[in-house]
Amino acid sequence: MRTGFHPERGVVTLRVQLETLAGHDLNHLGQIRRLAVQHTARR
């Protein structure tokens, strides 16, 4: 099992780190979609 160190979470497995990053990216994509909808609605 490969591990790394996260400054806020401590020791984490590679799997957990990748899952966290994927979820974080999905969160940003949702933010971008909401902003795009708002921008389009103002035109």
C-alpha positions as CSV (number, residue, x, y, z in Angstrom):
1,M,0.0,0.0,0.0
2,R,1.5,3.3,-1.1
3,T,1.2,6.3,1.2
4,G,2.1,9.9,1.1
5,F,1.8,12.8,3.5
6,H,-0.8,15.5,3.2
7,P,-0.1,18.7,5.3
8,E,-3.7,18.8,6.7
9,R,-4.6,15.1,6.7
10,G,-1.3,13.5,7.6
11,V,-0.5,10.1,6.1
12,V,-2.9,9.1,3.4
13,T,-3.0,6.2,0.9
14,L,-2.6,7.0,-2.8
15,R,-6.1,5.8,-3.3
16,V,-7.6,8.2,-0.8
17,Q,-5.6,11.1,-2.2
18,L,-6.8,10.3,-5.7
19,E,-10.4,10.0,-4.6
20,T,-10.1,13.3,-2.7
21,L,-8.7,15.1,-5.8
22,A,-11.4,13.6,-8.0
23,G,-14.1,14.9,-5.7
24,H,-12.4,18.3,-5.4
25,D,-12.3,18.5,-9.2
26,L,-16.0,17.6,-9.5
27,N,-16.8,20.4,-7.0
28,H,-15.0,22.9,-9.2
29,L,-16.7,21.7,-12.3
30,G,-20.1,22.3,-10.6
31,Q,-19.0,25.8,-9.6
32,I,-18.0,26.5,-13.2
33,R,-21.3,25.2,-14.6
34,R,-23.3,27.3,-12.1
35,L,-21.4,30.4,-13.1
36,A,-21.8,29.7,-16.8
37,V,-25.6,29.4,-16.3
38,Q,-25.7,32.6,-14.4
39,H,-23.6,34.4,-17.0
40,T,-25.8,33.0,-19.9
41,A,-29.0,34.1,-18.1
42,R,-27.8,37.7,-17.8
43,R,-27.5,38.1,-21.6
